[in-house]
Amino acid sequence: MKRHITIVQPAIPNYRRALFERMANKLGSTFVVYASNQQELGVLSDVLSEEDRPSWQRDLGRMRPLLLGLDWQEGASSVAVRRGDVLVICGAPRNLSTLVLLFKGLLSGAHTIWWGHYWSATSRSWGAAIRYALMRVPDAIVFYTEQEVDEYYAGGGNRRKKPAFGLNNGIETEEIVRLRAVYSIARRPRDLLFIGRITPKAELDILLDALSFPSCQGVTLDVIGSGHDEARLRKRCADIGITDRVAWHGGTVDEKQIATVANQCKAFVYPGSVGLSLIHGLSYGLPAVVHDNRWAHMPEIAALKPGSNGVTFQRGEADTLAITIAALLANQTRLTEMSRSAAETTAVTFNATDMAERFCSAIEQVVAGSKTKVGRYKR
C-alpha cells in the first residue's frame, strides 16, 4: 500500500506554489495539499480554475471564526489519514480543526509533523507557551529556518524536545535571477525599494519620517505593494514634503513588473517586522536595511547577515534609520560588495528549490526514524 503524504494549510498563497510543485514532482501522486480559498490575501491570493488547478491541490471549506479568536476550517478534520501516512499540519494553535486532525493522525498511526514558527513578530509569551506545549504532541517539527531549530533546542534544555528541521523559507528565485540586472551604481537612478503589504506591520511611517531628515535629502523610495494603510501614508508624504521622492507602484506578483522597479534601486528597506520581503529584496542583489530586534521580525530575518548582505538600525527610531540609509548610500564600494553577498544568500538557500529538498528530506527522515546522538534527525 502506498504511503500518502498530506499537508493541510489555511490557504495556498501565490508564493507557496513553487514549493508544493517541487515537492509533488519529487514525491509523486501520493502527495496532496489541502487548503481553503482565502481572498483576504489580496494579490497573494491564488484561486485557480478547475482546469488550471494542479493535481496535488485539494479544496477545503471556509475558515470560520469561533469565540476567543479561535478558528474552524471546514472539512479539515475529515481529511483521510491512515497508518503509515505522513500528515503535516499548520502549527497554529488557534485552528481547532487542525488540532483535531493532528490527534486523528496520531490515533491512526500516521507520522505527524508540526509545521510552523518557533517565534515571530506576532508571537506573545502566553501564546508561545501553548504552542510549545502542543509541539510535544507530533513526531517531529518543521520550522521556517535553521536559526529557529537552534533557538528551539537552546530554549529550556533538550528534555522532551522533538526532532526538528529548518526549511530556510524562501521564494521562487529562478525567474528573478533571469530578470536581475547587473548591480552597477551608475546605472541605478533610484535609491530605496520597499516591497510588501502596506499594513501597520510594515511601519512605513518610520521610513517616510527618515526621508524627511536632512541626511536623506534627495533620497528616493519606490513602494511595491498595496494595503489599507496606503491612502494615509500618501497623505503623510504630502504633509512632510516628500511626495516627489516616493513612487507608489501598487501591489503585484508579476515578476517582470517588479524587476523593472527593483533593477533601478540600490538597496532594499523594510522598517517594520520583515518576513519574505527580505528574501525578495536579497534575491535582486539589493543590500537590506532592517531594524535590529530579531524577536520583532518574522523568521526569515535569519537570512540577514549584518555587515555582509545588509545593515540594521535601532528599531522604531527614524533618526537612526536616516543615518543608516545615508551612510550606506554614500559608500558605493560597500554597496557593491553587499549586493554580491545578497545575491549569494538566496542562490544557496532561502529559495523554493532548496526548501523543497529540505522538506522532502525531513519527511524521509521522520518515516525512517533515524536520529543522531544529539536528538535531531539527520539533515
FENBELJO-V197819 format. One record per backbone hydrogen bond with DSSP energy under -1.0 kcal/mol. CO is the residue of the C=O (numbers start at 0). NH is the residue of the N-H. E is the energy in kcal/mol with one decimal. If there is no record, write none. Layout:
{{CO NH E} {CO NH E}}
This chain:
{{3 85 -2.9} {4 31 -2.4} {5 87 -3.2} {6 33 -3.1} {9 35 -1.4} {12 15 -1.8} {13 16 -1.1} {15 19 -1.7} {16 20 -2.7} {17 21 -1.8} {18 22 -2.2} {19 23 -2.5} {20 24 -2.1} {21 25 -1.6} {22 26 -3.2} {23 27 -2.2} {27 30 -1.7} {29 4 -2.2} {31 6 -2.3} {32 57 -2.7} {33 8 -3.0} {34 59 -2.4} {37 40 -1.0} {38 41 -1.8} {40 43 -1.7} {41 44 -1.9} {43 13 -2.9} {48 52 -1.3} {53 56 -1.4} {55 32 -3.1} {57 34 -1.9} {61 73 -2.3} {63 71 -2.1} {66 69 -1.7} {69 65 -3.7} {70 95 -2.0} {71 63 -3.2} {72 75 -1.9} {73 60 -2.4} {75 78 -1.5} {81 84 -2.0} {84 110 -3.5} {85 5 -3.1} {86 112 -2.7} {87 7 -2.5} {88 114 -2.6} {89 91 -2.5} {91 94 -2.1} {93 70 -3.0} {93 95 -1.2} {94 98 -1.4} {95 99 -2.2} {96 100 -2.1} {97 101 -2.2} {98 102 -2.1} {99 103 -2.0} {100 104 -2.5} {101 105 -2.0} {102 106 -2.4} {103 107 -1.6} {104 109 -2.6} {108 83 -1.9} {110 86 -3.2} {111 138 -1.3} {111 139 -1.3} {112 88 -2.5} {113 141 -3.4} {114 90 -3.3} {119 122 -1.8} {123 127 -3.1} {124 128 -2.1} {125 129 -1.6} {126 130 -2.3} {127 131 -3.1} {128 132 -1.8} {129 133 -2.1} {130 134 -1.7} {132 135 -1.2} {133 136 -1.8} {139 113 -2.4} {140 164 -1.9} {141 115 -2.0} {142 166 -1.9} {143 168 -2.6} {144 148 -1.1} {145 149 -2.0} {146 150 -2.3} {147 151 -2.7} {148 152 -2.2} {149 153 -1.9} {150 154 -1.5} {157 160 -1.9} {162 140 -2.4} {164 142 -3.4} {170 351 -2.1} {172 176 -2.7} {173 177 -1.6} {174 178 -2.0} {175 179 -2.2} {181 183 -1.2} {183 186 -1.3} {184 187 -1.7} {190 265 -1.9} {190 266 -2.1} {191 221 -2.5} {192 268 -2.7} {193 223 -2.9} {196 198 -1.5} {197 228 -1.6} {198 201 -1.6} {199 202 -1.1} {200 272 -2.1} {202 205 -1.1} {203 207 -2.6} {204 208 -2.7} {205 209 -2.1} {206 210 -1.9} {208 211 -1.1} {209 212 -1.5} {212 215 -1.7} {213 216 -1.7} {215 218 -2.2} {219 191 -2.1} {220 246 -2.7} {221 193 -2.9} {222 248 -2.9} {223 195 -2.3} {225 197 -2.0} {226 229 -1.7} {228 232 -2.1} {229 233 -2.5} {230 234 -1.8} {231 235 -1.9} {232 236 -2.1} {233 237 -1.6} {234 238 -2.4} {235 239 -2.1} {236 241 -2.6} {241 244 -2.0} {242 245 -1.2} {244 220 -2.7} {246 222 -3.0} {253 257 -2.1} {254 258 -2.8} {255 259 -1.7} {256 260 -1.1} {257 261 -3.1} {258 262 -2.5} {260 263 -1.8} {261 264 -1.4} {263 189 -2.2} {266 192 -2.1} {267 288 -1.8} {271 273 -1.1} {273 297 -2.3} {274 277 -1.5} {275 279 -2.1} {276 280 -2.5} {277 281 -2.6} {278 282 -2.1} {280 285 -1.8} {281 284 -2.2} {286 267 -3.0} {287 310 -3.0} {288 269 -2.4} {289 312 -1.3} {292 295 -1.7} {293 296 -1.6} {297 300 -1.9} {298 301 -2.1} {299 302 -2.2} {300 303 -1.8} {304 307 -2.9} {304 308 -1.9} {308 287 -1.9} {309 306 -3.4} {310 289 -1.9} {312 291 -1.7} {313 316 -2.0} {316 320 -1.8} {317 321 -2.4} {318 322 -2.1} {319 323 -2.3} {320 324 -2.7} {321 325 -2.5} {322 326 -2.4} {323 327 -2.2} {324 328 -2.7} {325 329 -1.3} {327 330 -1.2} {330 334 -2.2} {331 335 -2.2} {332 336 -2.1} {333 337 -2.6} {334 338 -2.3} {335 339 -1.8} {336 340 -1.8} {337 341 -2.7} {338 342 -2.2} {339 343 -1.8} {340 344 -1.8} {341 345 -1.2} {343 347 -1.4} {344 348 -1.7} {350 354 -2.4} {351 355 -2.2} {352 356 -1.9} {353 357 -2.4} {354 358 -2.3} {355 359 -2.7} {356 360 -2.2} {357 361 -2.3} {358 362 -2.3} {359 363 -2.3} {360 364 -2.3} {361 365 -2.3} {362 366 -2.2} {363 367 -2.2} {364 368 -2.3} {371 374 -1.6} {375 371 -2.9}}
